[in-house]
Amino acid sequence: MKGAVAAFIMATRAIQQAGIELAGDLALHVVVDEESGGHAGTQAVLGQGHKADAVIVAEPTMGDIHLSEAGMSWERVTLYGRS
């Protein structure tokens, strides 16, 4: 996703430098937590009321939905001992 973030930033800069007037606001939405359900990422942003007329998703999936994390689990581990 780092390449997509760089592309978003450069595209935004190019739009500004070209003096292009957009019909609405341009916002870059880069989130975390997409592999584990997006509860702290996209869902959190939407829950705060952020909306858009259109979006660009920079994941290289050709528009298909892909399973990305099949074996993830959250565990709590307590270790006892001396260091």
Order of alpha helices (4+ residues) and beta strands (2+ residues): alpha-alpha
